[in-house]
Amino acid sequence: MDHTEQNETEQITTASPLAKLIEQVEGQIQNIIVGQKPMIDLLLAGLLADGHILIEGAPGVAKTLTAKLLAKLVDVQFSRIQFTPDLMPSDVLGTSVFNPQTATFQFKPGPVFSNIVLIDEINRAPAKTQAALFEVMEERQVTVDGHTNHMRAPFMVIGTQNPIEHEGTYRLPEGQLDRFLMKIVVGYPSLEEEITILERQNQQAITTLLDDIKPVITAEILEHARKQIRAIHIEPKLIEFIARLVFATRNDRSLYIGASPRASIALMQTAKAIGVLRGRSFVIPEDVLYAAPAVLRHRIHLTPEREMEGATTDDVLREIISSLEIPR
């Protein structure tokens, strides 16, 4: 066995305890959620890569259920915020309340002060409330009345939105979209999967199954896992491929806005997390290709001409990837 093969064997052995833990988490999720493997994979990758996730899909495809299930499997604080058009920034971040006993104002934290925050229908709140999330999503802190309040680690925002209902919704600002590590698009289940869903629901209610779920990952284990992710080996040629892919989005005629360097970093970190989910401690080209649509689709914007043709950002990404030489 040469030196390279020995290193690979050692890397796989090192990654195994984490891979077994992830396998246990995936198993518990799949006991309740039927199908939707890409969504589960990418949600776990986002958790490991320390990023926020936006989930888009029609009502009833288990977006909220999967997010709640993930939160139950991690032994940390969880809060859920239902965004509505009348929601104010203070309803999310918190506000200063006057204490007559001490004659001072005291900060009362809002529901965003948690570890995993599920924001349902995130595009229903107006721009002022959306803007309130900028600082907390990027810097993991909230500034109110000149005082900065830091979030406890881990901190992860999972937002859900419906792609087909636009009445009473507000388009998310580009700056906020860019703060999401990934945008996961969830489709309908297959016929076979829907039959399985009905059979399971006929036997036992989902709420009962959720009550039986016990945490698998502690905050300490998650922090250790994230350190392992950052140490995952990635070849220079793959780093260059990521840079070329993101750079190509800025020069494509089908796009009027390309991805930023933040997208390059997000793609590298997500590819590392996917590698660990696959039981490896090194990145291969397939990890990058698997992560690319979710990491880039919300960071690029089609020209009006391509939109009129019925193209999607995923279509353009496929065209860009096919034009690049994939390293082997």
Secondary structure, 3 states (H helix, E strand, C coil): CCHHHHHHHHHHHHHHHHHHHHHHHHHHHHCCCCCCHHHHHHHHHHHHCCCEEEEEECCCCCHHHHHHHHHHHEECCEEEEECCCCCCHHHHHEEEEEECCCCEEEEEECCCCCCEEEEECHHHCCHHHHHCHHHHHHHCEEEECCEEEECCCCCEEEEEECCCCCCCCCCCCHHHHCCEEEEEEECCCCHHHHHHHHHHHHHCCHHHHHHCCCCCEEHHHHHHHHHHHHCCECCHHHHHHHHHHHHHHCCCCCEEECCCHHHHHHHHHHHHHHHHHCCCCECCHHHHHHHHHHHHCCCCEECHHHHHCCCCHHHHHHHHHHHCCCCC
